[in-house]
Amino acid sequence: MKKAPFPENEAERLEALRSYNILDTLPELSFDDITRLASHISGTPVALISLVDSERQWFKSSIGLEVQETPRDISFCSHAILEKDMLVVPDTLKDHRFSDNPLVTGDLKIRFYVGSPLVTGNGEALGTLCVIDQKPRTLSEVQLESLRALARQVMDQLELRKYIDEQARHKQKLVEYQKTLEESNAQLETASLADDVSGFHNTRFLHTFLDRYLKSEGQANSELSLVFFDMDNFKKVVDTHGHLLGAKVLREVAQAVHRQLGAQDHIVRYGGDEYVVILPGQGKDAARSKTEKMKQEINSTLFLVEEGLSIRLTASFGLATYPEDAGDKRHLLAEADKCLFRSKESGKDRLTVK
């Protein structure tokens, strides 16, 4: 038995073969139809689509043969991929390359073989479309040309399958990219609406939320209350303890107020030591009650405890409600701010309601 040498482009050939992701895949009707047609055209009981791997030949489609692969060193196809055209063996016992081959002398008893190479556009022979019989025979030129045409069809199917797989991978990458982009955009939006000092929302969030809420048809008749508050005598805290600890106090104040808020409520740092609390769907009475709890929470909280200090603070509050006190965002903000101003003028540590 003469073992077939490796093609000169063996490394490139194997790389090309693996790029199709075809080895060890399940049977596919499109390939099985081609082998059935090859068997019918040639009048042979066996037709195969054989792909020559590094150490084996593996059959993507098999008609008339039960095994799924054989060793490469005894395969006829390892010789066929070296040919520029078809490998035709009318009688294996009369061909020195195959006369003592186990596939000839063993149970398969191959006596006739024709293999048409499956060649990529770059010239790599991946395997063959082959037909086999257990008796010597010949094929007409029309039959041989038909097998060449079917081999080209096998390559078309491989290319189509590869293209579909690549498109699926590209689609998956696009889906993953879109998800990443959406997550990044969401993070950027969250960051753009966040206040670095308090850890909650900033004025951009305030205006965006109010614009959407007050203009939404579903919310057009829904109440919304705004609470303005700022810390009383906060400048003394900064003058005494510095800006860094002052900023920490502002964060702790926001956290204290947030403890009194519901899931749909929002706290916004308006600027300096002034905050706005948004209470969607809440009228004046419900908002007043909740604001009193905020005020009490600030009064009862000791701030900067972790720094070894126990500072007590108070805050002044102003409350206005949409649409009872104002019919749009600008007037609602103005009315709440006026109420806060009156609380400050009236002695601080109090709530003024429009």
N, C-alpha and C positions, 0 to 999 in steps of 0.2 A: 504494500500500500504506500502510495506517495502522498505525504502530507503537504498540503498547500502552504506556500510561504505567505507571510503577511504582505498586504499591499504597501507600497512605498508611503502612502499617506495614511497609514493605519491610525495614528493618533488623531488626525483631523477627522477621519472616517468615524471613529468611535464617538468623538465629541458631537459630530453631526447626528449620529444615531440617537444619542441620549437627549439631544435637543428636542426630539419629537415626543419624549415622554410616553413612548408606546410600549416598551418592554414590560411584560408581566401584567398587561391590562386585560380586561375581560373581553370576550368575543364581541364583535360588532357586525351587524348585518351588512353594512356597506362593504366590508372586506370579505365576508363569507359569500356574498353574491358574486364577487369577482372570481373566487376560487371555484365555485360551482360552475360558472361559465367557462373557466379555463379547463376544468375536467370534461365538460360537455364538448367543447371545441376539439380538444385533443383526443377524446375517447379513452382517457386514462382513468383508472379507479382512484388515483390519488392526485390531489392538487394542493399546494401549500403556498402561503406567504411566509417566507423564512427570513428572519433578521439575524445577521451574524454578529453576535456579541463577542466580547474579548475571549471567552473560553467555551462558548456554546452557540448553537443556532436555536433560536426560539421561534415558534410558529404562532404568528398573530392569527392566522386562519388555517384550518386544516380540514380537508375533505378526504375521507377514506383512510385516515391514519389516527390512531388513538393517542400516541405519545405527543407531548407538548414541546419537547426539546430534545436535542441530542448533543453530544460533545462536538465542539468545533473541529477538532483534529481529524474526525472521521467524516465530516459533512461534505457532501457534494457542493453545497452552496459556497463553501470557503474557496473552492476552485472557481466557481462561476463568477464571483465578484472580482476576479482578476481579469476577466474577459472584457473586451471592448463591446462585444455583442453577446449573443446567446451561447451558452455551453450546451452542446447537443451530444449525448452519449447514446447511440443506438443500441449498443450491447455492452453492458458493463464488464462482462467476462472477457471481452476482447480489448479492453482498455487497461493498460498496465497501471494506471493511476487508481483504479477501483476494483480490479479483479479479485483482490484478497481483502477488500474492505468489509468490516463486520456488518455493514448495512446491506452488503451483497451476499455474503456467505451465511449470515445469521437469519433470524426469523423473518425479517422484512423482505429478503430475497429480491432486492432491487436489480432489475435487468435493463431498465430503460429510464433515462433522465433527460429532461430539458429544463434549463434554468435561464430565465431572462432577468438580468440585473435590474435592481431598483436603484436608480441613480439620481442624486440631487442635482440641482441646477449648478452647483459648484464642482460636480464630478465625483462626489463620494458615493461609492456603491454600498448601500445599507444592507442588502440581502438580495433575495430573488423572489420572483413568482415562478414556481417550478411545477412540473407535472411528472408523475412517476408511474411506472408499470412494472409488473413482475415477469414480463416477457419482452424480448427484443422487438423493436419496431422502429418505424420512421414516421415523420410528420411531413405533410405537404408544405410548400412555401406559404400558402394561404393560411394554414394553421399556425405556422411559426410567426407570421406577421400579425396574426390575431393575438397571439400570446405577447408579442412586443407591445401591441396597443393596450392590452390589459395590464401589463406591467406599468405602462405610463399612467393608467387609471389608478393603480395602487398608489403611485407617487402623488397623484392629484388628491387622493383621499388623505394621505399622510399630511400633505401641505394644508389641506382644508382643516383637518383635525388640529394641526399645530396652530393655525391661524385662529380657530375658535378658542383654543386653550389660551392663546396669548391675549385675545380680546377679553376673555373672562378674567384673566389676571389683571389686565389694564383696568377693567371695570371695577374689580375689587380694590385696586390701588386708588382709583378715583373715589370710590366710596370711603375708603380709609382716609384719603386726603381731605375729602369733604367733611368727614367727621372731625378730623384734627383741626381743620379750618374753623368749623363751627365752634368747637371747644375753645380754640384760641380767641375767636371773636367774642365768645361769651365771657372769657376771662378778661379780655381787654375792656369790654363793656362794663363788667363788674368793677374792674379797676378804675375806669373813668367815672364811675358813679360813687366811688368809695371815698371816705374822708380819712386821711392818714392819721390824724390826731385821735379822733374818737373811735375809729374802727367801724363806724356805721356809714351812713350816707352823706353825700355832699349836696350842694345847692343845685347842681345839674340834675341829680336824681329828683329833687323836689319839683323842679319845673317840668321835667319830663313826665313825672307821675301825674301831676295836676293837669297838665295839658291833655294827657290821654284819658284821665278819669272824667274830667269835666266835659270833654267833647265826645265821649263815648255815648252812643245811643242807649246802650243798656244801663248807663249810670246817670243819664240826664236828669232823672227825677230822684236820684239817691242823695241822701245827705252826706256831708263830709265836714268834719271839724278840723280846724287848725289851731294848734297850741304853740304860741311863742313863749320861750322862757330864757332868761339868762341869769347868771350867778350874781348874787349880791356881794359887793365889795371884793370881787375876785382879784382886783389889782393888788390888794394887800397880800394875797397868797403868792402871787408872782414876785412881788417885791421882797417878800420874806424868804421864800424857798427857791426862787429861780424859775426860769422858763421851762426847764426839763421836767421838774416836778409839777409845775403848773399844767403842763400838757398831760401828765399822768392823771392829775385831778380831773381834767376835762374828760378823759377816757372813763374814769371811774364814775363820774356823774352820769355819763351816757349809759353806762352799764346799769347803774341804779335805776334810772328811769325806764330802761328797757325791760327790767324785771316786772314792771307793772303793765306792760303792753301786751296786746293780743297778737295772734299770728299774722293778722292782716295789717297791723299798725306799723308805722315806720318812724324812726328818729333820724333827724337830719341836723348836722352841725351847720348853722347858718353863717357863722363867722365869729372869730374871737371866742367869747364864752357864751354866745347866744345859739340857741337851738330852736328847731321847729319839730313838732310831733304831728304826724298826719294820722288822722283817725277816720278811715273810710267807713261809710255806711253808718255813722254815729251822729245823732242829733245833739242838741245843746245839753240836755239833761245827762245823757250817758257820758258825754265828753267832760262835763263839769265833774262828775263823780270820779272819772278816771284821772283827771288832772289833779284833783285833791290828793289822790293816792300817790301820784308822782311827787307832788310837793312834800308830802309826809315822808316818802322814802328818802328824799334828799336830806330832809331835816334830821332823820334818825340814823343816817349812815355816817360812819367814821371813815374819813378819807386818808390815804397814804399810811395805812396801818403797817403795811409791809416795809415801809421805810422808817418805822419806829416813831411815826407821828400819828396823831389822832385828831384830825382837823374836822370841825363841824362847819357846815355851810348852809346857807339858805338860797332860795331862788325866787324870782318874781315871774308871774305867769300872765299871759293874755290869751283869751279864747274867742274865736269867731267861727260861725258855722255857715256853710253853703247849703241851700240857697237862701236861708233865712236872713243872713246878715249881708250877703254879697252875692251877686249873680255871675261873677267871673273870677278868674284867678287873681288878677291884679288887685281888685277891690278886696278880695278875701284876705290876701296877704297884708294889705294895708290896714284892714280893720283889726286883724289879730295883733299886728305890731302896735297899733294905737292903744289897744287894751293893755299890752305889756308896758308901754310907756306910762300909762296911768297908774299901773301897779307900782312902778318904780317911784313915781312922783308922790304916791300916797303912803310911802313908808317902807316899801319893799316887803319881801316874804309874804306875798299875798297873790290871789288870783282875781283878775278883773275879766268879766264876761261882757261881751257886746250886748 
